[in-house]
Amino acid sequence: MNKNKVLSLFLSAFLILGLLFLPACSQKESKAQKPKESSGQKPEAPPETEKLLKDLDKIIQELDKMIKAQIMPSFQQAEAESSSASSSQKQKEGSSKEGKQKEESASSSKQGGGKKQESAPSSKNAWPSINQGVKSIHQNWNQLEPEAVRAGLPVSSREHWEKTLSSLTMAASKQNAEESLMAAISLYQPFADIAQVFAMTLPPDFFRVKYEVMAAMLESARQDWEKAALRLPRMQENWESLKVQAKDADPRLISCCEFALRDLEEAIKNQEMELVLIKGEISLDNLKKLEEKLKKAMTRGKS
């Protein structure tokens, strides 16, 4: 495969919130908020947070499918050509029916009916959905941003989010699947900062671990093994923190996550592409199961 492949600022938050109330009630309201400030409570995440994340995940899934559809057939073809190199003579002496099939296949390929040509229309059909998802993220961010600022989201995190979202928007408008996927994955990093200032069902380190896993997989797919390897210490550091926060989850699932991440780390260190894909998919599947467990635990805690 080639290369194309907060402490939260609660005082400021509540002073800003106080300005929203009527002047006659401002003194009472600011006094009422003081215990909340000292207790260190985070505001509940607005519904746009979840909507934004759903759009982001959908975009990543669409782009992942698109890239795999473009890449996998070439792998299968290369493997077939390699395994049949020694028996090329026998293939030439095959039945006339096979010869006709090859001729028909070549003819249909010229008319846009070949396998490679089939993947192009399906890829193009995904772009309107991807671009609509990007637009939806912009709309939900516009609603979420003022709340995030009130909750204490640092300026650097906002700028990081907006810069990466702009990169995704431009890459998607150009229908560049690989750059769009990297930008979409990269949005997970500043999203973790957004999760840091709100009370959410998932801790910020969940998004940091998932970000490092997905980014390492894509960089491995690009054969950029040095960049992928540089992500491993951060992946493990964020996992150790997440593991403590998820201590009430299924111990067996925690172990499965840990072993899968270690296996992924080894595959990247050994530069074994097929193992990276397998171990990466297992890691993401385990993280999805952990996400469901943590959400259920949070729901039970609120009831």
MIMI-594915 format. One record per residue: x, z, y of N, C-alpha, C, O in turn; residue in three letters; residue number from 1. Coordinates in steps of 0.02 Angstrom, whole numbers. Example, Ala and Ser with C-alpha at 12.3 -4.5 7.8 and 13.67 -1.06 7.14 Angstrom:
! residues 2
- 660_390_-284_615_390_-225_660_390_-165_712_423_-166_ala_1 $
- 642_354_-112_684_357_-53_645_394_2_670_402_57_ser_2 $
//
This chain:
! residues 303
- 42_0_-59_0_0_0_44_0_62_94_37_65_met_1 $
- 27_-40_112_70_-46_170_50_3_226_5_44_217_asn_2 $
- 83_-2_281_75_46_337_8_45_371_-15_92_404_lys_3 $
- -27_-20_361_-93_-24_396_-142_24_363_-201_31_379_asn_4 $
- -120_46_330_-165_97_295_-167_161_341_-200_210_325_lys_5 $
- -463_1539_1039_-466_1585_1098_-469_1677_1099_-517_1705_1074_val_6 $
- -388_1733_1142_-448_1772_1155_-501_1731_1193_-482_1695_1240_leu_7 $
- -572_1733_1174_-623_1697_1211_-631_1728_1280_-624_1789_1287_ser_8 $
- -645_1688_1331_-649_1713_1400_-721_1738_1413_-760_1704_1447_leu_9 $
- -738_1798_1383_-806_1823_1387_-827_1842_1458_-884_1829_1478_phe_10 $
- -781_1873_1497_-797_1893_1566_-818_1832_1605_-870_1833_1638_leu_11 $
- -778_1780_1602_-796_1718_1638_-861_1689_1613_-902_1665_1652_ser_12 $
- -870_1692_1547_-930_1662_1517_-992_1696_1543_-1040_1663_1563_ala_13 $
- -992_1762_1543_-1052_1798_1563_-1063_1798_1638_-1120_1803_1661_phe_14 $
- -1009_1792_1678_-1017_1784_1751_-1051_1718_1766_-1094_1714_1810_leu_15 $
- -1032_1667_1729_-1063_1601_1739_-1136_1603_1718_-1179_1576_1752_ile_16 $
- -1149_1635_1661_-1218_1642_1637_-1260_1680_1688_-1319_1663_1698_leu_17 $
- -1231_1732_1720_-1266_1773_1769_-1291_1733_1827_-1343_1747_1856_gly_18 $
- -1253_1682_1846_-1272_1640_1903_-1334_1599_1889_-1366_1574_1936_leu_19 $
- -1351_1592_1826_-1410_1551_1808_-1475_1588_1821_-1528_1556_1827_leu_20 $
- -1473_1654_1825_-1534_1693_1833_-1554_1699_1907_-1513_1686_1951_phe_21 $
- -1616_1719_1920_-1641_1728_1988_-1602_1783_2024_-1585_1833_1992_leu_22 $
- -1588_1776_2088_-1550_1826_2125_-1580_1895_2119_-1543_1944_2115_pro_23 $
- -1647_1900_2119_-1680_1966_2116_-1666_2001_2051_-1669_2063_2047_ala_24 $
- -1651_1963_1999_-1640_1992_1933_-1567_1994_1914_-1550_2020_1861_cys_25 $
- -1523_1968_1956_-1453_1959_1938_-1418_2024_1921_-1379_2026_1874_ser_26 $
- -1432_2078_1959_-1398_2141_1946_-1418_2169_1878_-1375_2192_1840_gln_27 $
- -1483_2168_1863_-1507_2193_1798_-1479_2153_1741_-1458_2181_1690_lys_28 $
- -1479_2088_1749_-1456_2045_1694_-1382_2054_1681_-1361_2056_1623_glu_29 $
- -1341_2058_1734_-1269_2066_1723_-1253_2132_1691_-1207_2137_1650_ser_30 $
- -1292_2186_1708_-1282_2251_1677_-1302_2248_1603_-1269_2278_1560_lys_31 $
- -1355_2211_1589_-1379_2206_1520_-1329_2170_1476_-1327_2180_1416_ala_32 $
- -1288_2126_1507_-1241_2087_1468_-1175_2122_1456_-1136_2100_1413_gln_33 $
- -1161_2175_1491_-1097_2209_1484_-1083_2234_1414_-1027_2225_1389_lys_34 $
- -1132_2267_1380_-1118_2289_1311_-1101_2231_1265_-1059_2236_1221_pro_35 $
- -1135_2174_1277_-1122_2115_1236_-1050_2091_1244_-1017_2071_1196_lys_36 $
- -1027_2095_1306_-959_2074_1322_-908_2120_1288_-859_2096_1260_glu_37 $
- -919_2185_1292_-871_2233_1264_-872_2233_1188_-822_2250_1156_ser_38 $
- -930_2213_1158_-934_2213_1085_-900_2152_1055_-889_2149_994_ser_39 $
- -883_2104_1097_-848_2045_1072_-892_1996_1035_-868_1956_996_gly_40 $
- -959_1999_1048_-1005_1953_1014_-996_1882_1041_-988_1871_1101_gln_41 $
- -999_1835_996_-996_1765_1016_-1067_1738_1022_-1111_1760_984_lys_42 $
- -1080_1692_1068_-1146_1661_1072_-1160_1617_1011_-1114_1589_981_pro_43 $
- -1223_1612_994_-1242_1569_937_-1226_1496_955_-1233_1474_1012_glu_44 $
- -1204_1460_906_-1188_1389_917_-1251_1349_932_-1300_1355_894_ala_45 $
- -1252_1309_985_-1311_1267_1000_-1323_1218_943_-1277_1201_906_pro_46 $
- -1385_1195_935_-1401_1147_880_-1360_1083_883_-1349_1051_832_pro_47 $
- -1338_1064_944_-1298_1003_951_-1233_1006_912_-1204_955_893_glu_48 $
- -1208_1068_900_-1145_1076_863_-1153_1048_792_-1110_1011_768_thr_49 $
- -1207_1067_760_-1220_1043_692_-1235_968_690_-1213_933_645_glu_50 $
- -1272_945_740_-1288_874_744_-1224_832_752_-1215_780_720_lys_51 $
- -1181_856_795_-1118_821_808_-1076_817_745_-1047_765_730_leu_52 $
- -1073_873_708_-1033_874_647_-1061_828_594_-1024_795_557_leu_53 $
- -1128_824_589_-1159_780_541_-1143_707_556_-1128_668_510_lys_54 $
- -1146_689_619_-1129_620_639_-1056_605_623_-1040_550_598_asp_55 $
- -1013_653_636_-941_643_623_-928_632_549_-891_587_530_leu_56 $
- -958_675_507_-949_668_435_-975_601_409_-946_570_364_asp_57 $
- -1032_580_436_-1061_516_415_-1015_458_432_-1006_412_393_lys_58 $
- -986_460_492_-939_408_514_-879_405_468_-857_352_447_ile_59 $
- -851_465_452_-793_468_407_-809_439_339_-769_402_310_ile_60 $
- -868_455_312_-889_430_247_-895_354_248_-873_320_202_gln_61 $
- -927_327_301_-936_254_307_-869_218_310_-858_167_277_glu_62 $
- -823_245_351_-757_214_359_-716_219_295_-680_172_277_leu_63 $
- -722_276_261_-686_285_198_-708_234_146_-667_204_112_asp_64 $
- -774_224_142_-801_174_95_-775_104_113_-756_65_69_lys_65 $
- -776_90_178_-755_24_201_-683_9_182_-666_-45_157_met_66 $
- -639_58_195_-568_49_181_-556_43_106_-516_1_84_ile_67 $
- -590_85_67_-582_81_-6_-606_14_-33_-576_-14_-79_lys_68 $
- -660_-12_-4_-686_-77_-26_-637_-133_-13_-634_-182_-50_ala_69 $
- -597_-124_40_-548_-175_58_-484_-168_17_-451_-217_0_gln_70 $
- -467_-104_1_-403_-91_-32_-406_-93_-108_-363_-124_-140_ile_71 $
- -457_-62_-138_-459_-56_-211_-458_-122_-248_-423_-128_-298_met_72 $
- -495_-173_-226_-493_-236_-263_-422_-265_-266_-403_-294_-317_pro_73 $
- -383_-256_-213_-314_-282_-213_-271_-245_-263_-227_-274_-294_ser_74 $
- -285_-178_-272_-248_-140_-322_-265_-164_-392_-221_-174_-434_phe_75 $
- -330_-175_-403_-352_-197_-469_-324_-266_-485_-305_-280_-542_gln_76 $
- -322_-308_-434_-296_-375_-445_-221_-374_-460_-198_-409_-505_gln_77 $
- -184_-332_-423_-112_-326_-434_-98_-299_-503_-51_-321_-537_ala_78 $
- -138_-250_-525_-129_-220_-591_-144_-271_-646_-108_-274_-696_glu_79 $
- -197_-310_-635_-215_-361_-684_-162_-414_-690_-145_-436_-745_ala_80 $
- -135_-434_-633_-83_-485_-633_-19_-461_-667_14_-498_-702_glu_81 $
- -3_-396_-656_56_-367_-685_50_-361_-761_96_-377_-798_ser_82 $
- -9_-337_-784_-19_-326_-856_-26_-391_-895_-15_-394_-955_ser_83 $
- -45_-444_-859_-56_-508_-894_1_-558_-883_-4_-616_-903_ser_84 $
- 55_-535_-852_111_-580_-838_140_-609_-902_157_-668_-905_ala_85 $
- 146_-566_-953_178_-588_-1016_133_-633_-1058_156_-670_-1101_ser_86 $
- 67_-630_-1043_20_-670_-1083_-11_-726_-1043_-66_-749_-1058_ser_87 $
- 24_-749_-991_-3_-802_-948_-13_-868_-986_-57_-907_-971_ser_88 $
- 30_-878_-1037_26_-939_-1076_-38_-941_-1116_-69_-994_-1124_gln_89 $
- -58_-881_-1143_-118_-878_-1184_-181_-890_-1142_-230_-920_-1164_lys_90 $
- -177_-867_-1079_-235_-876_-1035_-245_-950_-1019_-302_-973_-1012_gln_91 $
- -190_-987_-1015_-195_-1058_-1000_-226_-1095_-1059_-258_-1147_-1051_lys_92 $
- -215_-1067_-1119_-242_-1100_-1178_-311_-1073_-1196_-336_-1086_-1251_glu_93 $
- -342_-1036_-1150_-408_-1008_-1161_-461_-1061_-1167_-446_-1121_-1161_gly_94 $
- -520_-1040_-1178_-576_-1086_-1188_-591_-1125_-1124_-575_-1103_-1069_ser_95 $
- -621_-1182_-1133_-639_-1224_-1076_-691_-1190_-1032_-698_-1205_-973_ser_96 $
- -729_-1143_-1063_-781_-1105_-1027_-748_-1062_-974_-773_-1057_-918_lys_97 $
- -691_-1030_-992_-655_-988_-945_-627_-1030_-889_-625_-1009_-831_glu_98 $
- -604_-1091_-908_-577_-1136_-857_-630_-1155_-806_-617_-1158_-746_gly_99 $
- -691_-1167_-832_-746_-1184_-787_-763_-1126_-742_-779_-1135_-683_lys_100 $
- -761_-1065_-771_-777_-1005_-731_-728_-997_-673_-747_-978_-618_gln_101 $
- -664_-1012_-687_-612_-1007_-635_-624_-1059_-580_-617_-1045_-521_lys_102 $
- -644_-1118_-602_-657_-1171_-553_-717_-1152_-510_-717_-1162_-449_glu_103 $
- -769_-1125_-542_-829_-1105_-505_-813_-1048_-457_-839_-1045_-401_glu_104 $
- -770_-1002_-481_-750_-945_-439_-712_-968_-378_-722_-944_-323_ser_105 $
- -666_-1017_-389_-627_-1044_-334_-672_-1080_-284_-663_-1076_-224_ala_106 $
- -721_-1116_-312_-767_-1154_-269_-810_-1106_-227_-819_-1117_-167_ser_107 $
- -836_-1053_-260_-878_-1005_-224_-838_-967_-173_-865_-946_-121_ser_108 $
- -773_-957_-186_-729_-922_-139_-722_-963_-75_-722_-936_-20_ser_109 $
- -715_-1029_-84_-709_-1073_-26_-773_-1072_16_-771_-1080_77_lys_110 $
- -830_-1062_-18_-894_-1061_17_-912_-991_42_-967_-980_68_gln_111 $
- -865_-943_35_-878_-875_58_-910_-832_4_-937_-778_20_gly_112 $
- -908_-854_-59_-940_-816_-113_-893_-776_-155_-916_-742_-201_gly_113 $
- -827_-777_-141_-779_-738_-180_-786_-664_-168_-820_-643_-121_gly_114 $
- -752_-623_-210_-757_-551_-204_-731_-525_-138_-762_-481_-107_lys_115 $
- -676_-552_-114_-648_-530_-50_-695_-548_6_-702_-511_55_lys_116 $
- -729_-606_0_-775_-627_52_-837_-583_51_-868_-573_104_gln_117 $
- -857_-558_-8_-917_-516_-14_-909_-450_23_-957_-425_51_glu_118 $
- -847_-422_24_-836_-358_55_-839_-363_131_-854_-313_165_ser_119 $
- -825_-422_159_-824_-430_231_-893_-420_263_-898_-383_312_ala_120 $
- -947_-454_236_-1013_-443_267_-1035_-370_262_-1063_-344_310_pro_121 $
- -1023_-336_205_-1044_-267_197_-1007_-222_246_-1035_-174_272_ser_122 $
- -943_-238_259_-904_-200_307_-931_-209_377_-938_-161_414_ser_123 $
- -947_-271_394_-974_-285_460_-1041_-252_470_-1057_-229_525_lys_124 $
- -1081_-248_417_-1147_-217_421_-1143_-142_435_-1191_-112_458_asn_125 $
- -1085_-111_420_-1077_-39_430_-1061_-22_503_-1074_34_525_ala_126 $
- -1034_-69_541_-1012_-55_609_-1068_-35_657_-1057_10_697_trp_127 $
- -1127_-66_655_-1181_-43_699_-1199_31_688_-1211_68_735_pro_128 $
- -1199_52_624_-1212_122_607_-1157_168_632_-1170_222_658_ser_129 $
- -1094_145_624_-1037_185_647_-1038_192_723_-1029_247_749_ile_130 $
- -1050_137_758_-1052_139_831_-1111_180_858_-1105_212_910_asn_131 $
- -1166_178_822_-1223_220_841_-1206_294_831_-1227_336_870_gln_132 $
- -1169_308_778_-1147_377_765_-1100_402_820_-1104_459_841_gly_133 $
- -1056_357_842_-1009_375_897_-1049_389_961_-1034_438_996_val_134 $
- -1099_348_975_-1141_358_1035_-1178_425_1030_-1184_461_1079_lys_135 $
- -1202_441_971_-1237_504_960_-1191_564_971_-1212_615_998_ser_136 $
- -1127_558_951_-1078_611_962_-1068_621_1038_-1066_678_1061_ile_137 $
- -1063_567_1075_-1056_571_1148_-1116_607_1179_-1108_650_1222_his_138 $
- -1177_590_1156_-1238_620_1183_-1241_695_1167_-1258_735_1210_gln_139 $
- -1225_713_1106_-1227_784_1086_-1172_824_1120_-1181_883_1136_asn_140 $
- -1114_793_1130_-1059_826_1166_-1079_840_1239_-1061_892_1266_trp_141 $
- -1115_793_1269_-1138_803_1338_-1183_864_1343_-1181_900_1394_asn_142 $
- -1223_877_1293_-1267_936_1291_-1228_999_1272_-1244_1054_1296_gln_143 $
- -1179_992_1231_-1141_1049_1205_-1086_1073_1252_-1072_1133_1256_leu_144 $
- -1055_1027_1288_-997_1044_1329_-1009_1102_1378_-968_1147_1381_glu_145 $
- -1064_1103_1418_-1075_1159_1464_-1079_1226_1429_-1055_1277_1454_pro_146 $
- -1112_1226_1370_-1117_1289_1331_-1049_1311_1305_-1034_1370_1304_glu_147 $
- -1009_1262_1284_-942_1278_1259_-898_1306_1315_-859_1352_1304_ala_148 $
- -905_1278_1375_-866_1303_1433_-887_1375_1448_-844_1417_1460_val_149 $
- -952_1389_1448_-977_1457_1460_-951_1505_1407_-937_1564_1421_arg_150 $
- -945_1481_1346_-921_1524_1291_-846_1535_1293_-820_1577_1257_ala_151 $
- -810_1497_1335_-738_1507_1342_-694_1455_1311_-636_1469_1297_gly_152 $
- -720_1395_1298_-678_1342_1270_-623_1323_1319_-638_1305_1376_leu_153 $
- -560_1327_1299_-505_1311_1345_-507_1238_1368_-531_1194_1333_pro_154 $
- -481_1227_1427_-478_1160_1456_-439_1113_1410_-458_1055_1400_val_155 $
- -384_1139_1382_-342_1097_1338_-381_1072_1277_-372_1016_1255_ser_156 $
- -425_1115_1250_-465_1096_1192_-517_1043_1210_-529_996_1172_ser_157 $
- -547_1051_1269_-596_1001_1292_-563_934_1302_-589_882_1283_arg_158 $
- -503_935_1334_-467_873_1346_-446_840_1280_-449_779_1273_glu_159 $
- -425_881_1233_-406_856_1166_-465_822_1133_-458_767_1106_his_160 $
- -524_854_1135_-585_826_1106_-602_760_1138_-615_710_1104_trp_161 $
- -604_759_1205_-625_699_1241_-576_641_1232_-597_583_1227_glu_162 $
- -512_657_1230_-462_604_1220_-469_573_1151_-465_512_1143_lys_163 $
- -478_616_1100_-485_590_1031_-550_553_1022_-553_502_987_thr_164 $
- -604_577_1054_-668_542_1050_-664_473_1083_-694_425_1060_leu_165 $
- -626_469_1138_-615_405_1171_-577_357_1124_-592_298_1122_ser_166 $
- -527_384_1088_-489_343_1041_-535_316_986_-530_258_967_ser_167 $
- -580_359_961_-627_337_910_-673_283_937_-686_232_904_leu_168 $
- -698_293_998_-744_245_1029_-711_176_1036_-742_125_1020_thr_169 $
- -649_175_1060_-614_112_1070_-599_77_1004_-608_17_997_met_170 $
- -576_117_955_-559_88_889_-621_60_855_-618_7_824_ala_171 $
- -677_96_861_-739_73_829_-766_11_864_-793_-34_832_ala_172 $
- -758_8_930_-782_-51_967_-743_-113_947_-768_-169_951_ser_173 $
- -680_-103_926_-638_-159_903_-644_-171_828_-612_-216_800_lys_174 $
- -686_-130_796_-696_-134_724_-631_-127_685_-619_-161_635_gln_175 $
- -588_-81_708_-526_-65_674_-539_-5_629_-539_52_652_asn_176 $
- -549_-18_565_-570_34_517_-519_90_510_-536_149_511_ala_177 $
- -455_72_502_-404_123_489_-393_168_550_-389_229_542_glu_178 $
- -388_139_609_-379_179_670_-442_220_685_-436_276_710_glu_179 $
- -501_192_671_-563_229_680_-566_290_635_-587_344_655_ser_180 $
- -544_281_572_-545_336_525_-497_391_546_-515_450_542_leu_181 $
- -437_373_567_-389_424_589_-415_462_650_-407_523_654_met_182 $
- -446_427_697_-474_459_757_-532_505_738_-538_560_765_ala_183 $
- -575_483_692_-632_524_671_-608_587_635_-634_641_648_ala_184 $
- -559_579_591_-530_637_557_-498_685_608_-504_746_602_ile_185 $
- -463_657_657_-428_697_707_-476_738_750_-455_788_779_ser_186 $
- -540_718_755_-589_757_793_-602_825_761_-626_871_794_leu_187 $
- -586_832_697_-595_896_664_-550_950_695_-568_1009_695_tyr_188 $
- -492_930_721_-445_979_749_-473_1013_812_-476_1074_814_gln_189 $
- -494_975_864_-525_1009_921_-594_1038_906_-616_1084_940_pro_190 $
- -628_1012_854_-692_1041_835_-682_1113_811_-725_1156_821_phe_191 $
- -626_1127_778_-610_1195_757_-605_1242_817_-625_1300_812_ala_192 $
- -580_1216_873_-576_1256_935_-646_1270_962_-659_1324_989_asp_193 $
- -691_1221_955_-761_1231_976_-793_1284_932_-830_1327_956_ile_194 $
- -780_1281_866_-807_1330_819_-780_1400_834_-812_1450_817_ala_195 $
- -721_1404_865_-689_1468_880_-729_1508_932_-727_1569_931_gln_196 $
- -763_1475_978_-797_1510_1032_-871_1524_1018_-905_1557_1058_val_197 $
- -897_1497_962_-967_1508_944_-973_1547_878_-926_1548_838_phe_198 $
- -1030_1579_869_-1045_1610_804_-1074_1555_760_-1130_1531_770_ala_199 $
- -1035_1535_710_-1055_1481_665_-1054_1504_592_-1024_1555_575_met_200 $
- -1086_1465_550_-1089_1482_479_-1021_1471_445_-1007_1501_393_thr_201 $
- -980_1429_475_-913_1415_447_-859_1438_496_-865_1425_556_leu_202 $
- -807_1471_471_-752_1492_516_-710_1432_538_-708_1381_503_pro_203 $
- -678_1438_596_-638_1382_622_-585_1357_574_-570_1297_572_pro_204 $
- -556_1402_534_-503_1381_488_-528_1335_433_-489_1298_404_asp_205 $
- -593_1336_419_-621_1288_371_-609_1217_395_-587_1173_357_phe_206 $
- -624_1205_459_-616_1139_488_-542_1119_494_-524_1061_488_phe_207 $
- -499_1170_505_-427_1155_510_-399_1135_442_-358_1089_438_arg_208 $
- -420_1169_390_-396_1150_322_-420_1080_305_-382_1039_281_val_209 $
- -485_1067_316_-513_1002_299_-479_946_338_-467_892_312_lys_210 $
- -465_960_401_-430_911_443_-362_893_414_-345_834_407_tyr_211 $
- -322_944_396_-255_932_370_-258_894_304_-216_850_292_glu_212 $
- -306_910_261_-313_876_197_-328_802_207_-294_759_179_val_213 $
- -379_787_248_-399_718_259_-344_678_294_-330_620_276_met_214 $
- -312_709_343_-258_674_380_-199_660_334_-169_606_337_ala_215 $
- -181_709_292_-125_700_246_-140_644_196_-96_605_178_ala_216 $
- -202_640_173_-222_587_126_-216_518_158_-190_471_127_met_217 $
- -240_512_220_-237_447_253_-165_427_269_-148_368_262_leu_218 $
- -124_475_289_-54_459_304_-16_440_240_29_399_242_glu_219 $
- -35_471_184_-6_452_120_-27_381_102_14_341_77_ser_220 $
- -90_365_115_-114_298_102_-78_246_143_-71_188_123_ala_221 $
- -54_266_202_-15_222_245_58_220_224_98_184_255_arg_222 $
- 75_258_172_144_265_149_188_301_200_249_295_199_gln_223 $
- 156_340_245_193_379_294_202_449_265_172_498_287_asp_224 $
- 245_453_214_254_515_176_283_572_218_268_630_207_trp_225 $
- 326_555_265_356_606_308_304_642_350_304_703_356_glu_226 $
- 258_603_379_204_633_420_157_674_376_135_728_396_lys_227 $
- 141_647_318_97_683_272_127_750_251_92_800_248_ala_228 $
- 192_750_236_227_811_215_229_863_271_227_923_258_ala_229 $
- 233_840_334_235_887_390_169_926_398_168_978_429_leu_230 $
- 116_900_368_51_934_372_44_990_322_1_1034_330_arg_231 $
- 85_990_271_77_1039_216_84_1112_237_42_1152_216_leu_232 $
- 134_1131_277_139_1201_299_77_1225_338_54_1281_328_pro_233 $
- 50_1181_382_-9_1199_420_-70_1204_375_-113_1247_385_arg_234 $
- -74_1159_326_-130_1161_279_-131_1227_240_-183_1258_233_met_235 $
- -73_1248_216_-67_1311_178_-79_1372_223_-111_1420_201_gln_236 $
- -53_1370_284_-61_1426_331_-135_1436_348_-160_1492_348_glu_237 $
- -170_1381_362_-241_1385_378_-282_1405_317_-332_1440_323_asn_238 $
- -260_1383_257_-295_1402_196_-288_1477_184_-338_1509_166_trp_239 $
- -230_1506_194_-220_1578_184_-266_1618_229_-294_1669_209_glu_240 $
- -275_1595_291_-320_1628_338_-393_1619_316_-432_1666_319_ser_241 $
- -411_1558_295_-480_1544_272_-496_1585_210_-552_1609_203_leu_242 $
- -448_1591_166_-458_1628_103_-479_1701_116_-521_1728_82_lys_243 $
- -448_1732_167_-465_1801_186_-536_1803_214_-574_1849_199_val_244 $
- -553_1754_256_-619_1753_286_-674_1737_235_-732_1755_245_gln_245 $
- -656_1703_181_-704_1684_129_-700_1729_68_-718_1709_13_ala_246 $
- -676_1791_77_-664_1836_21_-728_1854_-18_-725_1871_-77_lys_247 $
- -787_1848_15_-850_1864_-18_-878_1805_-57_-930_1811_-90_asp_248 $
- -846_1748_-52_-869_1689_-90_-848_1695_-163_-813_1743_-182_ala_249 $
- -869_1649_-203_-853_1648_-275_-777_1647_-287_-744_1599_-267_asp_250 $
- -750_1700_-318_-677_1704_-330_-650_1644_-370_-595_1621_-358_pro_251 $
- -691_1620_-416_-669_1562_-457_-663_1500_-414_-616_1461_-422_arg_252 $
- -710_1491_-368_-708_1434_-323_-648_1438_-276_-616_1388_-261_leu_253 $
- -633_1499_-252_-574_1509_-209_-511_1488_-247_-467_1455_-220_ile_254 $
- -507_1508_-311_-449_1489_-353_-445_1414_-362_-391_1385_-358_ser_255 $
- -503_1382_-374_-503_1310_-382_-478_1275_-319_-440_1227_-323_cys_256 $
- -501_1299_-261_-478_1271_-197_-403_1278_-191_-368_1230_-172_cys_257 $
- -378_1337_-207_-306_1351_-199_-263_1307_-244_-214_1278_-222_glu_258 $
- -283_1301_-307_-244_1261_-354_-247_1186_-335_-197_1151_-340_phe_259 $
- -306_1163_-313_-312_1093_-293_-268_1077_-233_-237_1024_-231_ala_260 $
- -265_1123_-185_-222_1112_-127_-149_1112_-146_-109_1074_-118_leu_261 $
- -130_1155_-193_-60_1156_-217_-43_1091_-253_11_1064_-244_arg_262 $
- -90_1067_-293_-80_1004_-328_-72_946_-279_-30_902_-288_asp_263 $
- -114_947_-227_-110_895_-176_-42_898_-141_-12_846_-126_leu_264 $
- -19_958_-127_46_967_-95_102_937_-137_146_903_-112_glu_265 $
- 100_951_-203_151_924_-248_149_848_-251_201_815_-252_glu_266 $
- 88_821_-254_80_748_-257_109_714_-195_140_661_-200_ala_267 $
- 100_746_-137_126_718_-75_202_724_-74_237_677_-54_ile_268 $
- 228_781_-95_301_791_-97_334_741_-144_389_717_-131_lys_269 $
- 300_725_-199_327_678_-248_309_605_-232_329_559_-268_asn_270 $
- 271_596_-178_251_529_-156_216_489_-210_231_431_-223_gln_271 $
- 167_523_-243_129_492_-297_59_475_-271_15_518_-270_glu_272 $
- 50_413_-251_-10_391_-217_-75_404_-256_-123_430_-228_met_273 $
- -75_385_-319_-136_393_-359_-155_467_-366_-213_485_-363_glu_274 $
- -104_511_-375_-116_582_-380_-141_611_-314_-183_656_-313_leu_275 $
- -115_585_-259_-138_608_-193_-212_593_-185_-250_636_-161_val_276 $
- -234_533_-205_-304_515_-200_-348_560_-244_-400_583_-222_leu_277 $
- -325_573_-305_-364_614_-352_-366_687_-329_-420_717_-324_ile_278 $
- -307_715_-315_-304_786_-295_-336_798_-226_-364_851_-214_lys_279 $
- -331_748_-183_-363_753_-117_-438_754_-123_-472_794_-91_gly_280 $
- -466_710_-166_-538_708_-176_-563_774_-207_-616_799_-189_glu_281 $
- -525_801_-254_-543_866_-285_-542_921_-233_-586_964_-232_ile_282 $
- -491_921_-189_-486_971_-136_-546_968_-89_-575_1019_-71_ser_283 $
- -565_907_-69_-622_898_-24_-687_918_-58_-732_946_-26_leu_284 $
- -693_903_-123_-753_922_-161_-759_999_-165_-813_1026_-157_asp_285 $
- -703_1032_-178_-702_1106_-180_-719_1136_-112_-754_1186_-107_asn_286 $
- -693_1106_-59_-708_1130_9_-782_1122_25_-811_1163_59_leu_287 $
- -813_1068_0_-885_1057_10_-924_1112_-25_-973_1138_2_lys_288 $
- -904_1130_-86_-937_1184_-123_-928_1251_-87_-974_1292_-84_lys_289 $
- -868_1262_-60_-854_1323_-22_-897_1326_41_-922_1379_60_leu_290 $
- -905_1268_73_-948_1264_132_-1019_1287_116_-1050_1325_154_glu_291 $
- -1046_1263_60_-1114_1281_39_-1119_1356_25_-1168_1387_44_glu_292 $
- -1068_1384_-8_-1067_1456_-23_-1066_1498_41_-1103_1547_46_lys_293 $
- -1024_1478_88_-1018_1515_151_-1082_1512_192_-1101_1561_224_leu_294 $
- -1115_1454_192_-1178_1447_228_-1233_1491_197_-1273_1521_233_lys_295 $
- -1235_1493_131_-1284_1536_97_-1271_1609_112_-1318_1647_124_lys_296 $
- -1208_1629_112_-1189_1699_125_-1209_1718_196_-1233_1773_208_ala_297 $
- -1200_1673_244_-1218_1685_313_-1294_1691_322_-1318_1733_359_met_298 $
- -1330_1647_286_-1404_1649_288_-1430_1715_261_-1476_1745_290_thr_299 $
- -1401_1738_205_-1422_1803_176_-1406_1860_224_-1445_1908_229_arg_300 $
- -1350_1856_258_-1329_1908_305_-1376_1915_364_-1385_1969_391_gly_301 $
- -1406_1857_385_-1451_1858_442_-1520_1882_423_-1556_1908_465_lys_302 $
- -1539_1874_359_-1607_1892_337_-1614_1966_320_-1668_1988_301_ser_303 $
//
